[in-house]
């Protein structure tokens, strides 16, 4: 499947379905149709509206949609998205709340690169903005990146995080969500040796696969049940002529979306049937619950082939992070070198993507970190999404994370080598 033809075939199918939806909606909306009322025409219009919107969202990057937030002065302050660092594969951006004094809590939110845009964390961002000076990693769609920009694998991702942390300084607190958890841990350990003063004050790791074998799920079982050759042959395609990244080898977002939907096919099918009926009855709206969720869920991005394949091979199959055998740019990364960064683990009891224990394994790797710098929280009844954006996050986890940040805001005490008792006084 490593051909442009298969990539273009998927895009053609998506484009055709969007066109069919638009055509059905337009035809069933003609004023003349109202002269002969027929429920079938309303159903046709509703199907067309839902279909057109759904397939159009698959190739559009969602906007952050954060216009303003209230502050302590009782006024709404505008929010501007500023680029701090611009790179080919991702930017470091800052949510600048204009007119508000800078917050003492400075937080870097590391977004996943796992098929969706960073806007998947919009609710997380909204919940942290009132209390934090917030930065986030904004990863780019691989289909839009020219081949001349080079490769991007797990090591490049880690080095991006290293540069972002250096830019923000030592008083930053890092929160990593899901896929980037092991690589964020690796970036911190890399800094522990290269530039200890650039390490963050605290590290909050939320539902990530540090050790996929600690508690296997369908996701981890799939990674171990197929060979790298099978993955490369069935999942990797070459970007077609429509995009700037023409010729780049990628794991297409549309293929990822098909995988996401197949995991809960009946649930998604019922959701769309219900939405079509709601539109036909005139009960749907542009920003109703269905559209709010699926406008984000259906917006997918391509991953570079090397990032996807190296993640499966090195993180899941070879367990390089879990076994403390990860290397970056030829340099071994030793997690035991992290001695001053406070680390908190957050897991969901019902998480079926990164099950409890997979993220907790990070604490065992940090052999040089004192126990009083380690913390863990298992949220009862919470699934994967709930631990960073749902009710569990808002009501329980977020307050704990902010308390953890506040308790580790002061600069860590730097240890010095003991004086040599045999040295002669000068």
N, C-alpha and C positions, 0 to 999 in steps of 0.2 A: 504493500500500500504506500510505499515511499515515493509517491509521484504527485505532480501537480494535478493530474487528472482527477484523482480521488478527492483532493482538497477542493477543487473547483466544482466537482459533482455535488459535494455537500453544500457548498455555497449556492449552487444553482437550485437545489431542492429547497433550501431555506428561502431564497428569493422568490421562487415560484409559489410557495405556500403563502408568503406575505402578499403577493399579487392576487392570488385566489381569494384571500380573505378580504382584501380591499375591493375587489370586483364584486363579491357577494354582498358586502355591506352597501356599496354604491347602488347596485341594481335593486336591492330590496328597499332602498330609501327613496326611490323615485316618488314624487308626489302623486303620480297617476295610480300607483299601486294601492293607495288609500281608498280608491273608489270601489275596490273589491276586497274588503277586509278578509284576511286569511292568516291564521296563526302560523302557517308554514313560512310566510314571508317574514314575519317577526323573528322566527327561529333562524331563518337564513341571514337576516341582518345581524342578529346577535352572534351567530357563529362567525360571520365575517369580521365583526368588530373585535372579538376576542382573538381570533386567529391572526389578523393583521397586526394587532398590538403585540402579541406574543412573539411572532417571528421577527418583527422589527427590532425588538429589544435585544435580540441575540447578538447583534453586531454594534450596539451603541454603548459607549461607556457612560454609566450613570453619573449625574452631577452630585456633588456633596449636598446640595440643597440646604445648607445651613446659612440662613440670611443674617440672623442676629440671635443673641442670647441675653437674658436679663443678668444684671450684676448687682452688687451690694448697694449701689447708689440708687436703686429703684428704677433705673433706665435700661432700655434695650440697647445693646451695643452691637454694631455691625461686625460681622466676622469676615475677614479677608484671608484667602488662601495664598500664602507666600511660598515660593520655592527657595529653599536655603541652599541646596545642592542639586544640580541638574546632571544626570548621567544618562547614557543611552538606554539602559534597562530599568532605571527607576530613579525617582527623585526623593529627596528629603524635603517635606513640606511642613509649614508652620501655620497653625490656625491663629491668626493675629486678631484678637478682640480689640478693636479700635477704641481708644479713649479709656480703656481700663488699665489700671496699674498692673505691671507684670506680676504674675503669681509666683510665690516662692517654690511651689511644687512644679518642677520642670520634668515632663514625662515624654518619653519616646515610645510610641505605640508601634510595634513591629507587626505589620499586616501580612497575612499569608500570601504566598504565590502558589495557589492551588486551584486555578480555574476561574476564580472570581476576582473582581477588582477590589482595591482597598476600601471602596465605599461599602463593602459588606459589613464593615465595622462602623457604619454611620451612627448607629444607636450607642455604641461604646464611646465614640467620640463625643456625642451629645451629652452623655452622662458625665464625662470627665472635664469637659470644657469649662463649666462654671467654677471648678476648683483647681484647675491646673493650667500651666502654660504648656500647650500640647503640640507635639510634633508627631508625624507619622511617615512611614515608608510608603511611597506611591509607585507600585511596580507597573511597568509598561506592557502593553500587548505585543507579544513577539512578532506578530504578523506585520506590525508597523515599523519594525526596526530593520534597517538595511543590513544585508549580509556583511557589508564592510565594517560594521560595528564589532564584529568578532563573536566569540562564543560567550555563553553565560551558564555556568554550572554551579554546583553547591559551594565550591571554593570561591568563585566570584561573588556569589551571594553573601558569603561570610565576610569577604573583604569589603563589600559595600557597607555592611553593618559596622565593621571596624572603622571605616572612614566617617560614617554618620556619627558614631559615638565620639570620635575624636573632635569632630566639628562642634558638638554640643557641650563638651567639657565634662569635668568630673562630677559636677553637681546634678547630673541627669539621673533619672530613674527610668528603667526600661521595663515595659510590659510586652511580652511576646505571646501571640495567640495562635495555637494549633500548629500548623506545619513549620513555622520558623523557630519553634522552641529549641530543638537541638542545635540549630545553626546559630541562634542567638547566644546560647550557652558556649558554643565553640568560639564565637567572636570575642566573648568576654575573657575566656581562657587565653586566647591569642594575645589580647591586650595585656593580660597579667604578666606576660613575659616581654612583649615588645615595648609597651608604654603603660606601666601600671597606673600612672596618674590619670590616664584617660578612661579607666574603668568606671562603670556607673556605680552610684551609691547602693542601689538595690536592683534586683532582677526578679520580676514576677513572671512565672512561666505557667501558662494556662492551657491545659489539655493538649499537650504535644507528645509526639512519639520519640522520646529519648531512648527507650528500650522497647521496641515493638513486641518483643517476645515475653515481656513481663506479664502481659494479659492479652493474648491474641484476639483480634476481631476479624470480621470479613475482609476488611481493608488490608490488614497485615497478612492474612492467609492468602489473599490473591497475589500479593507481592512475592510470596515464597513459592506459590504453586506454578508460576510460569517462568520460563527462561528469559534471559535478557534478549536473546535472538528473537523469541516470539513477540516480546513487547515491542522491539524495534520494527518488526515486520508488520504488526497489526495496529500499532498506535501512532506511529510516526508518519507524517506526510510533509510535503514540500509546499510552501505558500505559493499561491497562484499569482497571476499577473495583476490582479485587481489592487493589491496592497504594496506598500513600500518595501516590505520584507520579502518580496518575490524571490523564490529559490531557497529561503531559509527553512531548515528542517525543524518542525514543531510537533508538539502534541496538541492538536487543534481543540479550541474551546468547544466547538459543536460536538466533537466526539466525546469530550469530557462531560458535556451536558447530558448526552444520551446515557452515559454511565450513571450520572447522578440520578436521573429520573428513573432508570431501571431498578434502582435499589428500593424505591418506594412507588412503583408504577401505579398500583391501585389507588393510593392516596392522591397522587397528582391527577390521575384520570378523573376521579370524582370531583376534585377541586375545580377542574376546567368545565366539567358538565354542570356543576352548580353555578359557576359564573355565567355560562351561556344562558341558563334559565333566568338568572337574576337580571341580565341585560335585557332579555326578552320581556320581562315583567316591568322593566323600567326602574328596578331597585338598585342597580349598580351605579357607581360613581367613579370618576377619574382616579380618586385617591382612596378607594375603599380598601379593605383589608387584603383582598385577593391581589389587586393591582400593586399595592404597596410592597407586598412580598415578592410577587413574581417579576415585577419590573427589575428587581435586584437579582433574584435567583437566576433568571434567564440570561442576564448579561454576563457573558463568559469571555475569557481571553485565552489566547494561545500561549503555551509555555514553550521555551526553547527545548529542543529534543535532548540536548546535553543536560539541562537542568532536571528534566523529568527522569531520564534514565539514570543519572548519577544519584538522584534521590532514592530511587528504588534499589539500586545496587549497593550503595554505600551506607545508607541509613537503615534500610529494611532488611536486605539480604545479608550483607556483611556485618551489620551492626557496629560500624566503626565508632560511632559516638558511644554506644552502650559499653563497648569494650575498651574505651579510651585509646583508640588506635587511629584517630582522625588526623589527617595532615592537611595543611593549607599552604599552597605555594612551596611545597617540598619541606615544610617545617612541621614537625610533630606538635600537636596541640595537647598539652597536659592539663586536665581539669583540676589536678591536685595543686596547681599553681595559684588558683583562685583562693585568696585568704582573707580578703576584706569586704567583698561584695555580699550583702545580705540577699538571700535567695528564698523566695516563697513559691510553693507549688500549689496550684489550684486544679482540682479535678472534679468531674461530675459523676455521681454514683451510677447514672444510667447512660453514660457516654458510650455509644456503640461505634464511634470512629476512633477515638484515642481513649481506650478503656482505663479505668483506675489502675494505677501501678506503672503505666508506661511513662508518665511524666514524673512521678515520684522517684523513679530510678535516678534522676539527676542528683538527688541529695547524696546517694552512695558514691557517685563519681567525685564529689567535692571533698576529697579526703583532707585537704588542707584548710578547710573552712570550719571554724569553731561551731559547736552545736547551737550556741545562742544566736548564730547568724542564719540558722536554718528554720524554716517554718513550712507547714503544709495544711491544706484545708480540703476536705472532701465534702462537696455539697450534696446533701441527701435529695434524691429524686430528680436531680438535674441531668438533662441530656447535654449533648455537645454544644449546641447553639446557646442554650440557657446559661452556660457558665461565663459567657462574655457579652451577651446582648439581651437576655431574657429577664424574666422576673427574678430569678435566682441571683443574677448579676446585680440588678438594681437594688434589691432589698437586702441581700446578705453579703455577696462577694465584694462589691464595690466599696462599701464602708471598711471592710477588712483590709483591702488593698491600700486604701488611702491611709489608714492607721499604720500599716506596715511601712509605707513610704515616709510618713511623718516620724516614725520611731527610728528611721535610718537616714535622716536628713543631714545630721552632723557628719563632718568629715571623719573617716575612720582613723583610729590611732595607728600610726605607722610604727612598726616594730623596728628596732635598731639592733645591730649586733652587740652582744655583751662586750664590755671593755676587757682587754687582755690584762689579766692581773699581773702577768710577768713583765709587762712593758715598763721600761724605765721612765720616770718622770722627766720631762724636759725642763 
